[in-house]
Amino acid sequence: MSLNKPIWKLKDWIDVDKLEWGLLSLNKNAINLLEENQDYINWDYLSYNKNAINLLEENQDYIDWEGLSLNKNAIKLLSNNPDYIDWETLSNNSNVITLLQENQDNIKWKSLSFNKNAIHLLEENLDKIDWSNLSENKNAIHLLEKYPDKIDWQFLSRNKNAIHLLEQNQDKINWQFLSRNENAIELLRKNPDKIDWQFLSKNKNAIELLKENIDKINWYYLSENKNAIELLKENPDKIDWYYLSSNPAIFELDYEKMRENNQDIYEDLIKEVMKPSRVFKDPNYDYLEELFGD
């Protein structure tokens, strides 16, 4: 175990018996809990979990390869198992651009149009772009500005980097989708009658606006909002525990256990460094280089 590896535990007010293990399997901070309760894991969902790579490597027979193909931390596992790759989902994986460049015949261009790190590939293949999906791509603003007639304004309403375009074309906004846009809070405040409160309840930057309109909150969707954890704690009777199971903020770092683990590592390290065979070597010998060098 590496030093300072994060160890997560449920917050003390979270009742594990009310949680749903399928959505917990998607939860990036649930790995320690899942490692201790592997019989409850939903492996299809876990395959999407970017922090579950070690568990997945140890249980490859259970992997859902469609889900893993979208997993940003699964590059090595995918590269070692090319026959299992789902190219539709891989094309939307922002961490596998090199793999996609090397296998352009397998690219699914509709999915790639979502991919924030694939702009150079898309610019080289303008005829293959799906402009609806590209309209949601936060790194494609310069392309969208160059071809404004191709913009899908519904999808653009979800684009975090398109606020200036949306402000200039408010008659084209899809307000339901805009309500989910994390960078659109000021625009939404100026148009409160157009807010979709259900979608806004998912918006991690809308907490203050939601607090000002408690009666309009959709508590099902708020339960998965990671920035709403204190508001949820204050209203336990309104929590939807199914949706809450996917919320990473139900976990907190277990500093005590991390200290215990690190103490064991430090003790082993000291024992290794202070071995007589090392202590009596050349006094100028670099012990740390021997221990940790290549």
Secondary structure, DSSP 8 states (H G I E B T S, - for coil): --TT---EEE-TT--GGGS-HHHHHH-TT-HHHHHT-GGG--HHHHTT-TT-HHHHHHTGGG--HHHHTT-TT-HHHHHT-GGG--HHHHTT-TT-HHHHHTTGGG--HHHHTT-TT-HHHHHTTGGG--HHHHTT-TT-HHHHHHSGGG--HHHHTT-TT-HHHHHHTGGG--HHHHTT-TT-HHHHHT-GGG--HHHHTT-TT-HHHHHTTGGG--HHHHTT-GGGHHHHHT-GGG--HHHHTT-GGGEEE-HHHHHHHHHHHHHHHHHHHT-HHHHTS-TT--HHHHHH--
